[in-house]
Amino acid sequence: MQQIFFVIAFAVAVYLFSKKAMQIRRNILLGRDVSLNDHPNERWKNLLLLAFGQKKMFRNPLVGVLHFIVYAGFIIINIEVLEIVLDGILGHHRLFAPLLGSLYGWLIGIFEILAVGVTIGCAIFLARRNIVKIKRFASKDLNGWPRSDANYILITEIVLMLLFLTMNAAYLVLQARGEAHYTPVDNFWVSGYLTPLFDGMSSSSLMAIERTAWWLHILGIFAFLNYLPYSKHLHILLAFPNAYYARLEPKGKMDNMPDIQREVLYAMQPELAAEAPQSDVMPKFGAKDIDDLSWKNLLDAYACTECGRCSAACPATQTGKLLSPRTIMMKTRDRAEAVGKELNKKVDFKEDGKTLLYDYITEEELRACTTCNACVQECPVSISPLDIILQLRRHLIMEASSAPAEWTNMFSNIENNMAPWKMSPDDRDKWATELNG
């Protein structure tokens, strides 16, 4: 019966996760197609340094080390999940112990040390968020679910690690007593010191504790797996493709619009316009909703860790402006999820009367951006809030004709005077003549 229950739980967990993963993939691909397959060697290098190596996290060495221990430790420890899954399906107990011999004890010992590191790291991160209250974690844009989400994940990781150690300690006591089905193993490096806590208990009580810890540990992992797609911790998975497909051009380079470039060319050389092929499709300038953004923009939104390093570095945010790059990414993901829910109901998405621009992100937020690229520079997983901001602003200017008077005056001056100032080129040159005079 336990095997049947385990197989059902495993199948349901994998099915639900796969279903949600496919929905997220579909949501991301609602964006415009862009090709990001150039320079594969450089892209693999980014993946190894930024995603695996946590390169940007080590600008703050203490936080970098703690984050690496929590991240790498949790991933490595879950290698043991393979054994637990096979045990559950096949009805075995410590399936790999007889096969690996003394190496098994070493591996579990390493996993236990990592479990302690993960527990300590998560506890420190909880304290930073809830006791020390680091400024970027106390920001109002995290009020409600985003703040709770981070705490739930950290607490869950601590509980899973403690269940792992409890299961091992109870197992050691039972195998020392020679109980059936408890394969002899070497003393584990951490849980071996916890066995005195269980020495006075009966074998039946220890079996109940060991089995309960085993079931809670694996069911907790299944639950965690299906919680990931709904939480900011989806970056555990998406940081890798996001780092691979990161922008390789210099951060200050803005993408030109081919349609605008052609119009400028035709204005300078009208004879080319007559020969150019005509199209009945009107080009779109900028982005109003998620289908106007690229799939990479939407991947960025889903990969966002909500760590707030972008907003902490943003001069607009720090001077009290409404803009927060973190909020831009969170709202973009919220909009993609809203569209995805409609698609789940209707298959073909119908306009719901809302758009990313206006209903999720306001003009005031967009206009506060100085395009300094600080947010792009600081993001540990190569997300670009600026690219989304620029595309939304292009729509405001070129489609909605919405710009502050100061901007409109500047555009007119550039068009007429070839400079932002309201004076002709001849007048601008007078200062040099006057200086020489």
C-alpha positions as CSV (number, residue, x, y, z in Angstrom):
1,M,0.0,0.0,0.0
2,Q,2.9,2.4,0.8
3,Q,4.4,1.7,-2.6
4,I,1.1,2.4,-4.4
5,F,0.6,5.6,-2.4
6,F,4.1,6.7,-3.2
7,V,3.8,6.1,-6.9
8,I,0.5,8.0,-7.0
9,A,2.0,11.0,-5.1
10,F,5.1,11.0,-7.4
11,A,3.0,10.8,-10.5
12,V,0.7,13.6,-9.4
13,A,3.6,15.8,-8.4
14,V,5.4,15.3,-11.8
15,Y,2.2,15.8,-13.7
16,L,1.2,19.0,-12.0
17,F,4.7,20.5,-12.3
18,S,4.9,19.5,-16.0
19,K,1.5,21.1,-16.7
20,K,2.4,24.4,-15.0
21,A,5.9,24.4,-16.6
22,M,4.3,24.1,-20.1
23,Q,1.9,26.9,-19.3
24,I,4.8,29.1,-18.3
25,R,6.7,28.2,-21.5
26,R,3.6,29.1,-23.5
27,N,3.3,32.4,-21.7
28,I,6.9,33.3,-22.4
29,L,6.5,32.4,-26.1
30,L,3.6,34.9,-26.3
31,G,6.4,37.5,-26.8
32,R,7.9,38.4,-30.1
33,D,10.4,36.1,-31.6
34,V,14.0,37.2,-31.4
35,S,17.2,35.2,-32.3
36,L,19.7,34.9,-29.4
37,N,21.8,32.0,-30.6
38,D,25.0,33.9,-31.6
39,H,28.3,33.5,-29.9
40,P,27.5,30.2,-28.2
41,N,30.9,30.0,-26.4
42,E,30.3,33.4,-24.7
43,R,26.8,32.3,-23.8
44,W,28.0,29.1,-22.2
45,K,30.6,31.1,-20.3
46,N,27.8,33.4,-18.9
47,L,25.8,30.4,-17.9
48,L,28.7,28.9,-15.9
49,L,29.8,32.1,-14.3
50,L,26.5,33.8,-13.6
51,A,24.1,30.9,-13.0
52,F,26.4,28.1,-11.6
53,G,29.2,30.3,-10.2
54,Q,26.9,33.1,-8.8
55,K,29.6,35.6,-10.0
56,K,27.7,38.8,-9.2
57,M,26.6,37.6,-5.8
58,F,30.2,37.7,-4.6
59,R,30.4,41.5,-4.8
60,N,29.2,41.1,-1.2
61,P,31.4,38.2,-0.1
62,L,29.5,37.2,3.0
63,V,26.1,37.2,1.2
64,G,27.7,35.5,-1.8
65,V,29.1,32.6,0.2
66,L,25.8,32.1,2.1
67,H,23.8,32.2,-1.0
68,F,26.1,29.8,-2.8
69,I,25.9,27.4,0.2
70,V,22.1,27.5,0.3
71,Y,21.7,27.3,-3.5
72,A,24.4,24.6,-4.2
73,G,23.7,22.8,-1.0
74,F,20.0,22.4,-1.6
75,I,20.6,21.2,-5.2
76,I,23.3,18.7,-4.2
77,I,21.4,17.4,-1.2
78,N,18.5,16.6,-3.5
79,I,20.6,14.1,-5.4
80,E,19.6,11.9,-2.6
81,V,16.0,12.3,-3.8
82,L,16.9,9.8,-6.5
83,E,17.5,7.1,-3.9
84,I,14.3,8.1,-2.0
85,V,12.2,7.9,-5.1
86,L,13.6,4.5,-6.1
87,D,13.1,3.3,-2.5
88,G,9.5,4.4,-2.6
89,I,8.8,2.8,-6.0
90,L,10.7,-0.5,-5.3
91,G,9.9,-0.8,-1.6
92,H,13.6,-0.9,-0.6
93,H,15.3,0.9,2.2
94,R,18.6,2.7,1.5
95,L,18.9,1.1,-1.9
96,F,22.4,2.4,-2.7
97,A,24.0,1.6,0.7
98,P,25.0,-2.0,-0.2
99,L,26.1,-1.0,-3.7
100,L,28.3,1.9,-2.6
101,G,29.7,0.5,0.7
102,S,31.8,2.9,2.7
103,L,31.4,5.5,0.0
104,Y,27.7,5.8,0.9
105,G,28.5,7.0,4.4
106,W,30.9,9.6,3.0
107,L,28.3,10.9,0.5
108,I,25.5,11.1,3.2
109,G,28.0,12.8,5.5
110,I,28.8,15.5,2.9
111,F,25.1,15.9,2.3
112,E,24.5,16.4,6.0
113,I,27.2,19.1,6.3
114,L,25.6,20.9,3.4
115,A,22.2,20.5,5.1
116,V,23.6,22.3,8.2
117,G,25.0,25.0,5.9
118,V,21.6,25.4,4.2
119,T,19.9,25.6,7.6
120,I,22.2,28.2,8.9
121,G,22.1,30.2,5.7
122,C,18.3,30.2,5.5
123,A,18.1,31.3,9.2
124,I,20.5,34.2,8.5
125,F,18.4,35.2,5.4
126,L,15.2,35.1,7.5
127,A,16.8,37.3,10.1
128,R,18.0,39.8,7.4
129,R,14.5,40.0,6.1
130,N,12.4,40.1,9.3
131,I,14.7,41.3,12.1
132,V,17.5,43.4,10.6
133,K,15.0,44.4,7.8
134,I,17.5,45.3,5.0
135,K,16.1,48.3,3.2
136,R,15.5,46.6,-0.2
137,F,13.6,43.8,1.6
138,A,11.5,46.3,3.6
139,S,10.3,48.1,0.4
140,K,6.6,48.6,0.0
141,D,6.6,46.9,-3.4
142,L,7.1,43.6,-1.5
143,N,4.1,44.1,0.8
144,G,1.7,41.1,0.9
145,W,2.4,37.9,-1.0
146,P,6.0,38.7,-2.3
147,R,7.3,39.1,1.3
148,S,5.4,36.0,2.6
149,D,6.6,34.0,-0.4
150,A,10.3,34.5,0.5
151,N,9.7,33.6,4.1
152,Y,7.7,30.4,3.2
153,I,10.5,29.2,1.0
154,L,13.2,29.8,3.6
155,I,11.2,28.1,6.3
156,T,10.4,25.2,4.1
157,E,14.1,24.6,3.3
158,I,15.0,24.6,7.0
159,V,12.2,22.1,7.8
160,L,13.3,19.8,4.9
161,M,16.9,19.9,6.1
162,L,15.9,19.1,9.7
163,L,13.7,16.2,8.5
164,F,16.7,14.8,6.6
165,L,18.9,14.9,9.7
166,T,16.2,13.5,11.9
167,M,15.5,10.6,9.5
168,N,19.2,9.7,9.4
169,A,19.7,9.9,13.2
170,A,16.7,7.6,13.8
171,Y,18.0,5.2,11.1
172,L,21.4,5.0,12.8
173,V,19.9,4.0,16.1
174,L,17.7,1.4,14.5
175,Q,20.5,-0.2,12.5
176,A,22.7,-0.3,15.6
177,R,20.0,-2.3,17.3
178,G,20.0,-4.7,14.4
179,E,16.4,-4.1,13.4
180,A,15.3,-5.8,10.2
181,H,15.3,-3.8,6.9
182,Y,17.8,-1.3,8.3
183,T,20.9,-1.9,6.3
184,P,24.1,-1.3,8.3
185,V,25.8,1.9,7.2
186,D,28.8,3.9,8.5
187,N,28.2,6.6,11.1
188,F,27.0,9.8,9.4
189,W,29.0,13.0,10.1
190,V,26.2,15.1,11.6
191,S,23.3,12.9,12.5
192,G,25.7,10.6,14.3
193,Y,25.9,13.3,17.0
194,L,22.1,13.4,17.3
195,T,21.6,9.7,18.1
196,P,21.8,10.2,21.9
197,L,18.5,12.1,21.6
198,F,16.8,8.9,20.5
199,D,18.6,6.2,22.6
200,G,15.9,6.0,25.2
201,M,13.1,5.5,22.8
202,S,11.6,2.1,21.8
203,S,12.3,0.7,18.4
204,S,8.6,1.1,17.4
205,S,8.7,4.8,18.3
206,L,12.0,5.2,16.4
207,M,10.5,3.4,13.3
208,A,7.5,5.8,13.4
209,I,9.8,8.8,13.7
210,E,12.1,7.6,10.9
211,R,9.2,6.8,8.5
212,T,7.4,10.0,9.3
213,A,10.5,12.0,8.6
214,W,11.1,10.1,5.4
215,W,7.5,10.7,4.2
216,L,7.4,14.3,5.2
217,H,10.8,14.9,3.6
218,I,9.8,13.5,0.2
219,L,6.3,14.9,0.2
220,G,7.7,18.2,1.2
221,I,10.1,18.1,-1.8
222,F,7.1,17.2,-4.1
223,A,5.2,20.1,-2.7
224,F,8.2,22.4,-3.1
225,L,8.6,21.3,-6.7
226,N,5.0,22.4,-7.4
227,Y,5.3,25.6,-5.4
228,L,8.3,26.8,-7.4
229,P,6.3,27.8,-10.5
230,Y,4.1,30.1,-8.5
231,S,6.9,31.8,-6.6
232,K,9.9,34.0,-7.1
233,H,12.1,31.0,-6.5
234,L,11.3,29.9,-10.0
235,H,14.7,31.6,-10.7
236,I,16.3,28.4,-9.3
237,L,15.4,26.9,-12.7
238,L,15.2,29.8,-15.1
239,A,18.4,31.5,-14.0
240,F,20.3,29.1,-16.3
241,P,18.5,29.8,-19.6
242,N,18.3,33.5,-18.7
243,A,22.0,33.7,-18.2
244,Y,22.6,31.8,-21.5
245,Y,20.3,34.1,-23.5
246,A,21.6,37.3,-21.8
247,R,22.3,40.3,-24.0
248,L,25.9,40.3,-25.2
249,E,26.1,43.8,-26.7
250,P,27.4,46.7,-24.6
251,K,24.8,47.7,-21.9
252,G,24.5,51.2,-23.3
253,K,23.6,50.1,-26.8
254,M,19.9,50.6,-27.7
255,D,18.2,48.6,-30.4
256,N,17.3,50.7,-33.4
257,M,13.9,50.2,-35.1
258,P,14.4,49.1,-38.8
259,D,11.1,50.7,-39.9
260,I,12.3,54.1,-38.6
261,Q,15.7,53.7,-40.1
262,R,14.1,53.0,-43.5
263,E,12.0,56.1,-43.2
264,V,15.0,58.3,-42.4
265,L,16.8,56.7,-45.4
266,Y,13.9,57.4,-47.7
267,A,13.8,61.0,-46.5
268,M,17.4,61.5,-47.4
269,Q,17.2,59.5,-50.6
270,P,13.6,59.7,-51.9
271,E,14.4,57.8,-55.0
272,L,14.8,54.6,-52.9
273,A,11.3,54.9,-51.6
274,A,9.7,54.5,-55.0
275,E,11.6,51.2,-55.5
276,A,11.0,49.8,-52.0
277,P,8.4,47.0,-51.7
278,Q,5.2,48.2,-50.1
279,S,3.5,46.5,-47.2
280,D,-0.1,46.7,-46.0
281,V,0.9,45.9,-42.4
282,M,1.5,48.9,-40.3
283,P,4.6,48.5,-38.1
284,K,4.2,48.8,-34.3
285,F,6.5,51.1,-32.5
286,G,7.4,50.1,-28.9
287,A,5.3,47.8,-26.7
288,K,1.9,48.2,-25.1
289,D,1.2,44.7,-23.9
290,I,3.2,41.5,-23.4
291,D,2.8,40.3,-27.0
292,D,4.7,43.4,-28.1
293,L,7.6,42.5,-25.9
294,S,10.1,39.8,-26.9
295,W,10.1,36.3,-25.4
296,K,13.4,37.2,-23.7
297,N,11.7,40.1,-21.9
298,L,9.1,37.7,-20.6
299,L,11.7,35.1,-19.6
300,D,13.4,37.9,-17.7
301,A,10.1,38.6,-15.8
302,Y,9.7,34.9,-14.8
303,A,13.4,34.6,-13.9
304,C,13.3,37.7,-11.5
305,T,14.5,36.8,-8.0
306,E,12.8,39.9,-6.5
307,C,16.1,40.5,-4.6
308,G,15.8,44.3,-5.2
309,R,19.4,44.9,-6.1
310,C,18.2,46.7,-9.2
311,S,16.0,49.0,-7.3
312,A,18.7,49.6,-4.6
313,A,21.0,50.8,-7.4
314,C,18.4,52.8,-9.3
315,P,18.8,56.6,-8.8
316,A,15.1,57.2,-9.5
317,T,14.0,54.7,-6.8
318,Q,16.5,56.1,-4.3
319,T,15.3,59.7,-4.8
320,G,11.7,58.8,-4.1
321,K,10.4,58.5,-7.7
322,L,7.6,56.1,-8.4
323,L,9.9,53.9,-10.6
324,S,11.2,50.6,-9.2
325,P,12.9,48.2,-11.7
326,R,11.9,45.3,-9.5
327,T,8.3,46.3,-9.7
328,I,8.5,46.6,-13.5
329,M,9.6,42.9,-13.6
330,M,7.0,41.8,-11.1
331,K,4.2,43.6,-13.0
332,T,5.3,42.2,-16.3
333,R,5.2,38.7,-14.9
334,D,1.7,39.4,-13.3
335,R,0.4,40.5,-16.7
336,A,1.8,37.4,-18.4
337,E,0.2,35.2,-15.7
338,A,-3.2,37.0,-16.2
339,V,-3.1,36.5,-19.9
340,G,-2.1,32.8,-19.3
341,K,-5.1,32.3,-17.1
342,E,-7.4,33.6,-19.8
343,L,-5.7,31.3,-22.3
344,N,-6.3,28.3,-20.0
345,K,-10.0,29.1,-20.2
346,K,-10.4,30.1,-23.8
347,V,-7.5,28.6,-25.7
348,D,-7.5,31.7,-28.0
349,F,-6.8,34.8,-26.0
350,K,-9.4,37.5,-26.3
351,E,-8.7,41.1,-25.3
352,D,-9.6,41.5,-21.7
353,G,-9.6,45.3,-21.9
354,K,-6.3,45.6,-20.0
355,T,-2.7,46.1,-21.1
356,L,0.7,46.0,-19.5
357,L,1.0,49.7,-20.1
358,Y,-1.5,51.8,-18.2
359,D,-3.2,49.0,-16.3
360,Y,0.0,47.5,-14.7
361,I,2.8,50.0,-15.4
362,T,2.1,53.8,-15.3
363,E,3.5,56.6,-17.4
364,E,5.0,58.2,-14.3
365,E,7.1,55.1,-13.6
366,L,8.5,55.0,-17.1
367,R,9.4,58.7,-17.3
368,A,11.4,58.5,-14.1
369,C,13.9,56.2,-15.7
370,T,17.3,57.8,-16.5
371,T,18.4,54.8,-18.7
372,C,21.6,54.6,-16.7
373,N,21.7,50.8,-16.8
374,A,22.4,50.5,-13.1
375,C,19.6,47.9,-12.8
376,V,21.0,45.8,-15.6
377,Q,24.5,46.0,-14.1
378,E,23.4,44.8,-10.7
379,C,21.1,42.0,-11.6
380,P,22.7,38.6,-10.6
381,V,20.9,36.7,-13.4
382,S,21.2,39.2,-16.3
383,I,17.7,40.6,-16.3
384,S,17.1,43.9,-18.2
385,P,14.2,45.9,-16.8
386,L,15.5,48.8,-18.9
387,D,14.7,47.0,-22.2
388,I,11.0,46.7,-21.1
389,I,11.0,50.4,-20.0
390,L,12.4,51.6,-23.3
391,Q,9.9,49.6,-25.3
392,L,7.0,50.9,-23.3
393,R,8.3,54.5,-23.6
394,R,8.6,54.1,-27.3
395,H,4.9,53.2,-27.5
396,L,4.0,56.3,-25.4
397,I,6.0,58.6,-27.7
398,M,5.6,57.1,-31.1
399,E,2.1,55.5,-30.9
400,A,0.3,57.4,-28.2
401,S,2.0,60.8,-28.8
402,S,2.3,61.1,-25.0
403,A,5.4,63.0,-23.8
404,P,6.1,65.7,-21.3
405,A,6.3,69.2,-22.8
406,E,10.0,69.3,-22.0
407,W,10.6,66.2,-24.1
408,T,8.5,67.5,-27.0
409,N,10.5,70.7,-27.1
410,M,13.7,68.7,-27.1
411,F,12.5,66.5,-30.0
412,S,11.5,69.6,-32.0
413,N,14.9,71.3,-31.3
414,I,16.8,68.2,-32.4
415,E,14.7,67.9,-35.6
416,N,15.0,71.6,-36.5
417,N,18.3,72.7,-34.9
418,M,20.2,69.4,-34.7
419,A,20.7,69.9,-31.0
420,P,18.5,69.9,-27.8
421,W,18.8,73.6,-27.5
422,K,16.4,76.2,-29.0
423,M,19.0,78.0,-31.1
424,S,20.3,77.5,-34.6
425,P,23.7,76.0,-35.3
426,D,25.0,79.5,-36.4
427,D,23.9,81.0,-33.1
428,R,25.6,78.2,-31.2
429,D,28.9,78.9,-32.9
430,K,28.8,82.6,-31.9
431,W,30.2,81.9,-28.4
432,A,33.5,80.7,-30.0
433,T,33.7,83.9,-32.1
434,E,33.0,86.1,-29.1
435,L,35.7,84.3,-27.1
436,N,38.3,84.9,-29.8
437,G,37.2,88.5,-30.1
